[in-house]
């Protein structure tokens, strides 16, 4: 359900995406192969959600030069703190942009991806400007 917040936000910006279920621990070869082929398939940004040990975003980042955004998911008794630490504490040279835990993090991952993609898309840049203006207006209206 948390990743649906990400997909809804990508849809709002009309950003196409693919969804793939992978596991850094249970499917290591498939994960590495998938990550290595991303660029050749035209993917420009990766968003990976993971809970517990949460190594998926880091493993993907180790196998691609594309930007990787990690979303920590609350899937254990630690309520996502373990996943957050796993995603944010990457070794130098293997960056992963880490979002907050849960739904807000999933939404922010989509917005960050849109911001990255807007560097080469004036249409997306305009949508983001409108989105930010709407956020500011809705906040002002609630005061």
Order of alpha helices (4+ residues) and beta strands (2+ residues): alpha-alpha-beta-alpha-beta-alpha-beta-alpha-alpha
